[in-house]
Each structure stands twice: as structure tokens, then as C-alpha cells.
Amino acid sequence: MDLRRVDDGRVYDLSGKVPRSAYEIAADVDIYWLDIHDGVLGVSDRAGRITTIDYEDEFQWARTGAGDSAWMVRCDEDAVYHGHSNGVARYDAADGTLVWENKVADDVLFGWQEAHSVYAGTARRTVHEVVLETSGGGDGVVVECVRDGERLRVRVVSPGYESWNVQFPKDIREAGVRYLVDGVRSAGRGGFYRAYGEIRRLH
């Protein structure tokens, strides 16, 4: 579906020969961005809110984020990702329950989603990768982020590995969280592992 919002408060479907109204949004919402997945529309706005509307044009839920200027909204089957001036948050697509927040990527301007990651571009000219969650172990190696004094370290918890630290993106480390990676390789000089392939956050 090719969508476009105009100033009459409606979102139009442009996929046919004649544009037709698909969704109607409250007049007081100053829309910054739209995304759609399987008929459910996600709307992020200037005030830092995130709103979802279903395929019947019925309001589902709305939440106010921890910041304003919410340029980023990305939707998938399980979640809605919301980026604003103070970070990125993941909400449950069904009921809007907050799943997690990441304040490392602040001043978010735009986001993009792929199979296993969401990317948030910021006004600081940085792009942050936000790892998606998965419910099972599957094929790969499970690692866990642990607090070591003032630092966050990542170590392998799958059996058969040394108790070495894992080289792992710092901006997605969260104490107590486990991740599934495609694999780990020992460094040439030994003493630590390098994670490679996709990184997926485990429930």
C-alpha cells in the first residue's frame, strides 16, 4: 500500500488509479512520520506520541514517549519501534505495552528496519543498530550481558565455550539480557571471542 497524508487529517491509499481515504487521524495530531504493517498504521508525532490504528480505521492504542519530535516509527508483526529526542522504545504491537527503552540513540531523526535489526539515525550524524527480540534459541550461540563493576561485559552462556569476554556492540548492551548470535570466533591471539552474523535479543 502506497500511503500519503495530506492536511485534511486523512491518510490516502495511492495504489489505485484514484486516491482513496484509508485512515483518519485526529486533527490535533501533528504527524511527523507514518509506517504500516499488515494493515495496522503507526503514527509518530511532534509531541512524542506513538499511535496505532487498525485496518478498520479504528484507534488501537497511543503512548507518550520519553521525548518529543518523534520522527521515527517502524512497525512489524510483534512490535512498534518509536524514536524521538530521548531515544528509541519498543512497544508491543497488540496493546502498546512498553517492552524496552534505549536512550543511547537520542535525537532520533529517522529509522529503518530489516529482518533482525532496527536502525536509528540521529541528529548527531550517527546510526545505531537496535537488536530485535526473538522467543527461542534456534541455531546459534547464546551470550549474556553482565555487569562487571562499572562496565557491561558479554560472555557466552552456551555450553562448550571458554569463559572469555565477547567483542559485542556497546550501544546495545543491557545488563541481564541474553542475545542469540550466529556464532563466535576466538581472536587470533586468544583470550576473547568476536561475535559474528546477526544479533537477536532473547526474551
Accessible surface in RSA format (square Angstrom, percent):
REM  Atomic radii and reference values for relative SASA: ProtOr
REM  Chains: A
REM  Algorithm: Lee & Richards
REM  Probe-radius: 1.40
REM  Slices: 20
REM RES _ NUM      All-atoms   Total-Side   Main-Chain    Non-polar    All polar
REM                ABS   REL    ABS   REL    ABS   REL    ABS   REL    ABS   REL
RES MET A   1   130.70  67.7  56.58  37.4  74.12 176.5  62.79  53.4  67.92  90.0
RES ASP A   2    81.60  57.2  74.70  74.3   6.91  16.3  26.26  61.8  55.34  55.2
RES LEU A   3    36.68  20.4  11.10   7.9  25.58  64.3  11.10   7.8  25.58  68.8
RES ARG A   4   148.20  62.2 143.92  73.4   4.27  10.2  36.77  50.2 111.43  67.5
RES ARG A   5    70.52  29.6  48.02  24.5  22.50  53.6  15.19  20.8  55.33  33.5
RES VAL A   6    61.96  40.8  56.13  50.8   5.83  14.1  61.96  53.8   0.00   0.0
RES ASP A   7   142.75 100.0 110.51 110.0  32.24  76.2  38.99  91.8 103.76 103.5
RES ASP A   8    83.34  58.4  49.25  49.0  34.09  80.6  47.27 111.3  36.06  36.0
RES GLY A   9     7.14   8.8   0.00   N/A   7.14   8.8   6.25  17.1   0.90   2.0
RES ARG A  10    97.35  40.9  97.35  49.6   0.00   0.0   3.48   4.8  93.87  56.9
RES VAL A  11     0.00   0.0   0.00   0.0   0.00   0.0   0.00   0.0   0.00   0.0
RES TYR A  12    44.86  20.9  44.86  25.5   0.00   0.0  29.20  21.9  15.65  19.3
RES ASP A  13     4.36   3.1   4.36   4.3   0.00   0.0   0.88   2.1   3.48   3.5
RES LEU A  14    49.54  27.6  32.01  22.9  17.53  44.1  32.73  23.0  16.82  45.3
RES SER A  15    73.85  62.4  35.07  46.8  38.78  89.3  32.17  68.5  41.68  58.4
RES GLY A  16    34.75  42.8   0.00   N/A  34.75  42.8  22.65  62.2  12.10  27.1
RES LYS A  17   212.66 103.7 171.79 105.4  40.87  97.3 122.21 110.0  90.45  96.3
RES VAL A  18   112.32  73.9 105.76  95.7   6.57  15.8 106.10  92.2   6.23  16.9
RES PRO A  19    76.63  55.9  63.37  57.8  13.27  48.2  63.37  52.3  13.27  82.5
RES ARG A  20   131.91  55.4 127.37  64.9   4.54  10.8  61.03  83.4  70.88  43.0
RES SER A  21    58.43  49.4  28.81  38.4  29.62  68.2  19.36  41.2  39.07  54.7
RES ALA A  22    27.61  25.4   7.95  12.3  19.66  44.7  16.35  23.0  11.26  29.8
RES TYR A  23     5.96   2.8   5.48   3.1   0.49   1.3   2.80   2.1   3.16   3.9
RES GLU A  24   100.36  57.6  86.26  65.3  14.10  33.6  18.81  36.4  81.55  66.6
RES ILE A  25    11.30   6.4   5.57   4.2   5.73  13.8   7.47   5.4   3.83  10.4
RES ALA A  26    62.60  57.6  42.14  65.0  20.47  46.6  54.71  77.0   7.89  20.9
RES ALA A  27   103.69  95.3  69.59 107.4  34.10  77.6  72.99 102.8  30.70  81.3
RES ASP A  28   116.64  81.7  85.84  85.4  30.80  72.8  51.78 121.9  64.86  64.7
RES VAL A  29    18.21  12.0  15.62  14.1   2.59   6.2  15.97  13.9   2.24   6.1
RES ASP A  30    68.79  48.2  61.71  61.4   7.08  16.7  28.16  66.3  40.64  40.5
RES ILE A  31    25.80  14.7   7.39   5.5  18.41  44.4   7.39   5.3  18.41  49.9
RES TYR A  32    48.90  22.8  37.65  21.4  11.25  29.3  15.54  11.7  33.36  41.1
RES TRP A  33    98.78  39.6  95.55  46.2   3.23   7.6  93.68  49.9   5.11   8.3
RES LEU A  34    36.05  20.1  22.32  16.0  13.73  34.5  22.32  15.7  13.73  36.9
RES ASP A  35    24.72  17.3  20.27  20.2   4.45  10.5   4.45  10.5  20.27  20.2
RES ILE A  36    45.21  25.7  29.12  21.7  16.09  38.8  29.12  21.0  16.09  43.7
RES HIS A  37    68.40  37.4  63.91  44.4   4.49  11.5  44.04  45.4  24.36  28.3
RES ASP A  38   129.93  91.0  96.23  95.8  33.70  79.7  25.93  61.0 104.00 103.7
RES GLY A  39    19.27  23.8   0.00   N/A  19.27  23.8  12.54  34.4   6.73  15.1
RES VAL A  40    48.62  32.0  48.62  44.0   0.00   0.0  48.62  42.2   0.00   0.0
RES LEU A  41     0.00   0.0   0.00   0.0   0.00   0.0   0.00   0.0   0.00   0.0
RES GLY A  42     0.00   0.0   0.00   N/A   0.00   0.0   0.00   0.0   0.00   0.0
RES VAL A  43     1.35   0.9   0.70   0.6   0.65   1.6   0.70   0.6   0.65   1.8
RES SER A  44     0.00   0.0   0.00   0.0   0.00   0.0   0.00   0.0   0.00   0.0
RES ASP A  45     1.88   1.3   1.88   1.9   0.00   0.0   0.68   1.6   1.20   1.2
RES ARG A  46   143.95  60.4 141.81  72.3   2.14   5.1  25.46  34.8 118.49  71.8
RES ALA A  47    54.71  50.3  34.01  52.5  20.69  47.1  42.43  59.8  12.27  32.5
RES GLY A  48     0.00   0.0   0.00   N/A   0.00   0.0   0.00   0.0   0.00   0.0
RES ARG A  49    71.80  30.1  71.64  36.5   0.16   0.4  23.59  32.2  48.21  29.2
RES ILE A  50     0.00   0.0   0.00   0.0   0.00   0.0   0.00   0.0   0.00   0.0
RES THR A  51    19.42  13.8  19.42  19.7   0.00   0.0  14.44  19.4   4.99   7.5
RES THR A  52     0.59   0.4   0.59   0.6   0.00   0.0   0.34   0.5   0.25   0.4
RES ILE A  53    10.29   5.9  10.29   7.7   0.00   0.0  10.29   7.4   0.00   0.0
RES ASP A  54    20.46  14.3  20.46  20.4   0.00   0.0   6.28  14.8  14.17  14.1
RES TYR A  55   157.08  73.3 132.71  75.5  24.36  63.4  90.85  68.3  66.23  81.6
RES GLU A  56   105.84  60.8  86.39  65.4  19.46  46.3  22.34  43.2  83.51  68.2
RES ASP A  57    60.05  42.1  40.62  40.4  19.43  45.9  15.75  37.1  44.30  44.2
RES GLU A  58   103.18  59.2  99.48  75.3   3.70   8.8  31.35  60.6  71.83  58.6
RES PHE A  59   131.74  65.9 107.96  66.9  23.79  61.9 108.19  65.6  23.56  67.4
RES GLN A  60    78.89  44.1  52.68  38.5  26.21  62.4   8.36  17.8  70.53  53.5
RES TRP A  61    10.75   4.3   8.83   4.3   1.92   4.5  10.69   5.7   0.06   0.1
RES ALA A  62    35.27  32.4  21.42  33.0  13.85  31.5  21.58  30.4  13.69  36.3
RES ARG A  63    89.62  37.6  84.50  43.1   5.11  12.2  33.96  46.4  55.65  33.7
RES THR A  64    98.55  70.1  71.12  72.1  27.42  65.4  49.11  66.0  49.43  74.7
RES GLY A  65    13.38  16.5   0.00   N/A  13.38  16.5   2.42   6.6  10.96  24.5
RES ALA A  66    51.64  47.5  21.26  32.8  30.39  69.1  35.38  49.8  16.26  43.1
RES GLY A  67    12.86  15.9   0.00   N/A  12.86  15.9   9.43  25.9   3.43   7.7
RES ASP A  68    74.20  52.0  73.10  72.8   1.10   2.6  17.70  41.7  56.50  56.3
RES SER A  69    40.59  34.3  39.98  53.4   0.61   1.4  14.71  31.3  25.88  36.3
RES ALA A  70     0.00   0.0   0.00   0.0   0.00   0.0   0.00   0.0   0.00   0.0
RES TRP A  71    89.54  35.9  89.41  43.3   0.13   0.3  78.17  41.7  11.38  18.5
RES MET A  72     0.98   0.5   0.12   0.1   0.86   2.1   0.98   0.8   0.00   0.0
RES VAL A  73     0.32   0.2   0.00   0.0   0.32   0.8   0.00   0.0   0.32   0.9
RES ARG A  74    28.58  12.0  28.58  14.6   0.00   0.0   0.91   1.2  27.67  16.8
RES CYS A  75    11.70   8.8   2.97   3.3   8.73  20.5   2.96   7.5   8.74   9.4
RES ASP A  76    31.75  22.2  26.77  26.6   4.98  11.8  16.85  39.7  14.90  14.9
RES GLU A  77   140.61  80.7 120.22  91.0  20.39  48.5  37.16  71.9 103.45  84.5
RES ASP A  78    90.94  63.7  83.97  83.6   6.96  16.5  19.07  44.9  71.86  71.7
RES ALA A  79     0.00   0.0   0.00   0.0   0.00   0.0   0.00   0.0   0.00   0.0
RES VAL A  80     2.58   1.7   2.58   2.3   0.00   0.0   2.58   2.2   0.00   0.0
RES TYR A  81     0.23   0.1   0.23   0.1   0.00   0.0   0.00   0.0   0.23   0.3
RES HIS A  82     0.00   0.0   0.00   0.0   0.00   0.0   0.00   0.0   0.00   0.0
RES GLY A  83     0.00   0.0   0.00   N/A   0.00   0.0   0.00   0.0   0.00   0.0
RES HIS A  84     3.41   1.9   3.41   2.4   0.00   0.0   2.69   2.8   0.72   0.8
RES SER A  85    28.13  23.8  23.09  30.8   5.04  11.6  20.03  42.7   8.10  11.3
RES ASN A  86    68.94  47.5  66.04  63.8   2.90   7.0   9.23  22.2  59.72  57.7
RES GLY A  87     0.95   1.2   0.00   N/A   0.95   1.2   0.95   2.6   0.00   0.0
RES VAL A  88     1.86   1.2   0.00   0.0   1.86   4.5   0.29   0.3   1.57   4.3
RES ALA A  89     0.60   0.5   0.60   0.9   0.00   0.0   0.60   0.8   0.00   0.0
RES ARG A  90    16.38   6.9  16.38   8.4   0.00   0.0   0.00   0.0  16.38   9.9
RES TYR A  91     9.35   4.4   9.35   5.3   0.00   0.0   3.87   2.9   5.48   6.8
RES ASP A  92    49.58  34.7  49.04  48.8   0.54   1.3   4.91  11.6  44.67  44.6
RES ALA A  93    27.19  25.0  16.84  26.0  10.35  23.5  16.98  23.9  10.21  27.0
RES ALA A  94    88.61  81.5  56.34  86.9  32.27  73.4  67.48  95.0  21.13  56.0
RES ASP A  95    78.73  55.2  70.35  70.0   8.38  19.8  36.11  85.0  42.62  42.5
RES GLY A  96     0.29   0.4   0.00   N/A   0.29   0.4   0.00   0.0   0.29   0.6
RES THR A  97    76.03  54.1  70.04  71.0   5.99  14.3  58.83  79.0  17.20  26.0
RES LEU A  98    83.12  46.3  61.65  44.1  21.47  54.0  61.65  43.3  21.47  57.8
RES VAL A  99    60.30  39.7  30.86  27.9  29.44  70.9  35.38  30.7  24.91  67.6
RES TRP A 100    17.89   7.2  11.22   5.4   6.67  15.7  17.89   9.5   0.00   0.0
RES GLU A 101    73.31  42.1  46.61  35.3  26.70  63.6  10.79  20.9  62.53  51.0
RES ASN A 102    26.46  18.2  21.76  21.0   4.69  11.3  10.31  24.8  16.15  15.6
RES LYS A 103   135.01  65.9 117.38  72.0  17.63  42.0  64.10  57.7  70.91  75.5
RES VAL A 104    86.94  57.2  67.10  60.7  19.84  47.8  74.16  64.4  12.78  34.7
RES ALA A 105     0.79   0.7   0.79   1.2   0.00   0.0   0.79   1.1   0.00   0.0
RES ASP A 106    34.27  24.0  34.09  33.9   0.18   0.4   4.13   9.7  30.14  30.1
RES ASP A 107    51.55  36.1  47.26  47.0   4.29  10.2   9.46  22.3  42.09  42.0
RES VAL A 108     2.69   1.8   0.00   0.0   2.69   6.5   0.00   0.0   2.69   7.3
RES LEU A 109    89.19  49.7  83.38  59.7   5.81  14.6  83.38  58.6   5.81  15.6
RES PHE A 110    79.61  39.8  79.10  49.0   0.51   1.3  79.10  48.0   0.51   1.5
RES GLY A 111     1.56   1.9   0.00   N/A   1.56   1.9   1.00   2.7   0.57   1.3
RES TRP A 112   133.15  53.4 132.76  64.3   0.39   0.9 118.34  63.1  14.81  24.0
RES GLN A 113    33.74  18.9  20.56  15.0  13.18  31.4   9.25  19.7  24.49  18.6
RES GLU A 114   102.33  58.7  89.28  67.5  13.05  31.1  32.26  62.4  70.07  57.2
RES ALA A 115    84.79  78.0  50.71  78.3  34.08  77.5  64.02  90.2  20.77  55.0
RES HIS A 116    62.54  34.2  60.06  41.7   2.48   6.4  33.21  34.2  29.33  34.1
RES SER A 117     2.61   2.2   2.41   3.2   0.20   0.5   2.03   4.3   0.58   0.8
RES VAL A 118     0.00   0.0   0.00   0.0   0.00   0.0   0.00   0.0   0.00   0.0
RES TYR A 119    69.29  32.4  68.32  38.9   0.97   2.5  41.90  31.5  27.40  33.8
RES ALA A 120     0.00   0.0   0.00   0.0   0.00   0.0   0.00   0.0   0.00   0.0
RES GLY A 121    19.64  24.2   0.00   N/A  19.64  24.2  16.60  45.5   3.04   6.8
RES THR A 122    10.58   7.5   0.36   0.4  10.22  24.4   0.36   0.5  10.22  15.5
RES ALA A 123    59.37  54.6  32.54  50.2  26.82  61.0  36.01  50.7  23.36  61.9
RES ARG A 124   145.90  61.3 122.00  62.2  23.90  56.9  51.80  70.8  94.10  57.0
RES ARG A 125   234.98  98.7 196.96 100.4  38.02  90.5  79.70 108.9 155.29  94.1
RES THR A 126    59.13  42.1  52.99  53.7   6.14  14.6  57.26  76.9   1.87   2.8
RES VAL A 127   108.84  71.6  77.82  70.4  31.03  74.8  77.82  67.6  31.03  84.2
RES HIS A 128    29.48  16.1  29.11  20.2   0.37   0.9  23.15  23.9   6.33   7.4
RES GLU A 129    52.90  30.4  48.92  37.0   3.98   9.5  13.49  26.1  39.41  32.2
RES VAL A 130     4.94   3.3   4.94   4.5   0.00   0.0   4.94   4.3   0.00   0.0
RES VAL A 131     4.89   3.2   2.33   2.1   2.55   6.2   2.33   2.0   2.55   6.9
RES LEU A 132    15.47   8.6  15.41  11.0   0.06   0.2  15.42  10.8   0.04   0.1
RES GLU A 133    29.97  17.2   7.91   6.0  22.07  52.5   0.16   0.3  29.82  24.3
RES THR A 134    39.40  28.0  33.55  34.0   5.86  14.0  12.25  16.5  27.15  41.0
RES SER A 135    98.65  83.4  67.37  89.9  31.28  72.1  31.99  68.1  66.66  93.4
RES GLY A 136    37.58  46.3   0.00   N/A  37.58  46.3  34.75  95.4   2.83   6.3
RES GLY A 137    37.10  45.8   0.00   N/A  37.10  45.8  22.53  61.8  14.57  32.6
RES GLY A 138    73.53  90.7   0.00   N/A  73.53  90.7  41.78 114.7  31.74  71.1
RES ASP A 139   139.47  97.7 122.04 121.5  17.44  41.2  41.51  97.7  97.97  97.7
RES GLY A 140    35.63  43.9   0.00   N/A  35.63  43.9   5.51  15.1  30.12  67.5
RES VAL A 141    10.34   6.8  10.34   9.4   0.00   0.0  10.34   9.0   0.00   0.0
RES VAL A 142    27.12  17.8  27.12  24.6   0.00   0.0  27.12  23.6   0.00   0.0
RES VAL A 143     0.00   0.0   0.00   0.0   0.00   0.0   0.00   0.0   0.00   0.0
RES GLU A 144    37.97  21.8  37.97  28.7   0.00   0.0   0.94   1.8  37.03  30.2
RES CYS A 145     0.05   0.0   0.00   0.0   0.05   0.1   0.00   0.0   0.05   0.1
RES VAL A 146    44.15  29.1  41.41  37.5   2.75   6.6  44.15  38.4   0.00   0.0
RES ARG A 147   150.56  63.2 120.37  61.4  30.20  71.9  51.27  70.1  99.29  60.2
RES ASP A 148    65.26  45.7  56.34  56.1   8.92  21.1   7.78  18.3  57.47  57.3
RES GLY A 149    64.31  79.3   0.00   N/A  64.31  79.3  43.86 120.4  20.45  45.8
RES GLU A 150   173.37  99.5 141.81 107.3  31.55  75.1  59.27 114.6 114.09  93.2
RES ARG A 151   142.56  59.9 138.54  70.6   4.02   9.6  30.18  41.2 112.38  68.1
RES LEU A 152    44.88  25.0  36.90  26.4   7.98  20.1  36.90  25.9   7.98  21.5
RES ARG A 153    71.27  29.9  70.80  36.1   0.46   1.1   2.08   2.8  69.19  41.9
RES VAL A 154     0.91   0.6   0.00   0.0   0.91   2.2   0.00   0.0   0.91   2.5
RES ARG A 155    78.85  33.1  78.85  40.2   0.00   0.0  25.72  35.1  53.14  32.2
RES VAL A 156    16.93  11.1   0.00   0.0  16.93  40.8   0.00   0.0  16.93  45.9
RES VAL A 157    53.82  35.4  24.13  21.8  29.68  71.5  30.66  26.6  23.16  62.8
RES SER A 158    24.18  20.4  15.45  20.6   8.73  20.1  12.64  26.9  11.54  16.2
RES PRO A 159   124.98  91.1 103.06  93.9  21.92  79.7 113.12  93.4  11.86  73.7
RES GLY A 160    85.31 105.2   0.00   N/A  85.31 105.2  42.80 117.5  42.51  95.2
RES TYR A 161    89.74  41.9  58.02  33.0  31.72  82.5  34.02  25.6  55.72  68.7
RES GLU A 162    97.51  56.0  92.17  69.7   5.34  12.7  15.99  30.9  81.52  66.6
RES SER A 163   101.15  85.5  77.27 103.1  23.89  55.0  47.23 100.6  53.92  75.5
RES TRP A 164    74.38  29.8  70.59  34.2   3.79   8.9  56.05  29.9  18.33  29.7
RES ASN A 165    55.00  37.9  51.85  50.1   3.16   7.6  16.00  38.5  39.01  37.7
RES VAL A 166     4.40   2.9   0.00   0.0   4.40  10.6   0.50   0.4   3.90  10.6
RES GLN A 167    97.90  54.7  86.58  63.3  11.32  26.9  36.51  77.7  61.38  46.6
RES PHE A 168     9.05   4.5   0.00   0.0   9.05  23.5   3.61   2.2   5.44  15.6
RES PRO A 169    51.18  37.3  38.29  34.9  12.88  46.8  50.40  41.6   0.77   4.8
RES LYS A 170   159.01  77.6 140.16  86.0  18.86  44.9  91.63  82.5  67.38  71.8
RES ASP A 171    40.82  28.6  32.81  32.7   8.01  18.9  19.10  45.0  21.72  21.7
RES ILE A 172    13.09   7.4   5.55   4.1   7.54  18.2   8.98   6.5   4.11  11.1
RES ARG A 173    44.66  18.8  27.18  13.9  17.48  41.6   3.23   4.4  41.43  25.1
RES GLU A 174    70.29  40.4  68.00  51.4   2.29   5.5  29.89  57.8  40.40  33.0
RES ALA A 175    44.09  40.5  23.88  36.8  20.22  46.0  24.29  34.2  19.80  52.5
RES GLY A 176    56.79  70.0   0.00   N/A  56.79  70.0  30.49  83.7  26.30  58.9
RES VAL A 177    18.86  12.4  15.40  13.9   3.46   8.3  18.86  16.4   0.00   0.0
RES ARG A 178   109.49  46.0 106.57  54.3   2.93   7.0  25.57  34.9  83.93  50.9
RES TYR A 179     1.60   0.7   1.60   0.9   0.00   0.0   1.60   1.2   0.00   0.0
RES LEU A 180     7.00   3.9   7.00   5.0   0.00   0.0   7.00   4.9   0.00   0.0
RES VAL A 181     0.00   0.0   0.00   0.0   0.00   0.0   0.00   0.0   0.00   0.0
RES ASP A 182    63.58  44.5  43.98  43.8  19.60  46.3  16.52  38.9  47.06  46.9
RES GLY A 183     4.07   5.0   0.00   N/A   4.07   5.0   4.07  11.2   0.00   0.0
RES VAL A 184    18.37  12.1   0.00   0.0  18.37  44.3   0.00   0.0  18.37  49.8
RES ARG A 185   143.71  60.3 138.98  70.8   4.73  11.3  56.49  77.2  87.22  52.9
RES SER A 186    65.00  54.9  43.85  58.5  21.15  48.7  10.34  22.0  54.66  76.6
RES ALA A 187     6.79   6.2   0.99   1.5   5.80  13.2   2.53   3.6   4.26  11.3
RES GLY A 188    90.95 112.2   0.00   N/A  90.95 112.2  46.98 128.9  43.97  98.5
RES ARG A 189   209.31  87.9 167.20  85.2  42.11 100.3  77.60 106.1 131.71  79.8
RES GLY A 190    21.85  27.0   0.00   N/A  21.85  27.0  18.28  50.2   3.57   8.0
RES GLY A 191    47.10  58.1   0.00   N/A  47.10  58.1  28.09  77.1  19.01  42.6
RES PHE A 192    42.70  21.4  42.70  26.5   0.00   0.0  42.70  25.9   0.00   0.0
RES TYR A 193    16.33   7.6  16.33   9.3   0.00   0.0   8.85   6.6   7.48   9.2
RES ARG A 194   111.14  46.7 110.67  56.4   0.47   1.1  40.86  55.8  70.28  42.6
RES ALA A 195    25.62  23.6   2.60   4.0  23.03  52.4   2.78   3.9  22.85  60.5
RES TYR A 196    82.69  38.6  75.51  43.0   7.19  18.7  47.91  36.0  34.78  42.9
RES GLY A 197    52.01  64.1   0.00   N/A  52.01  64.1  24.75  67.9  27.26  61.1
RES GLU A 198    75.68  43.4  72.67  55.0   3.01   7.2  21.09  40.8  54.59  44.6
RES ILE A 199    16.52   9.4  15.42  11.5   1.09   2.6  15.42  11.1   1.09   3.0
RES ARG A 200    31.91  13.4  31.91  16.3   0.00   0.0  10.97  15.0  20.94  12.7
RES ARG A 201    29.98  12.6  29.98  15.3   0.00   0.0   1.82   2.5  28.16  17.1
RES LEU A 202    25.91  14.4  18.81  13.5   7.10  17.9  18.81  13.2   7.10  19.1
RES HIS A 203   147.81  80.8  84.82  59.0  62.99 161.1  83.39  85.9  64.42  75.0
END  Absolute sums over single chains surface
CHAIN  1 A    11116.3       8481.3       2635.0       5311.7       5804.6
END  Absolute sums over all chains
TOTAL         11116.3       8481.3       2635.0       5311.7       5804.6
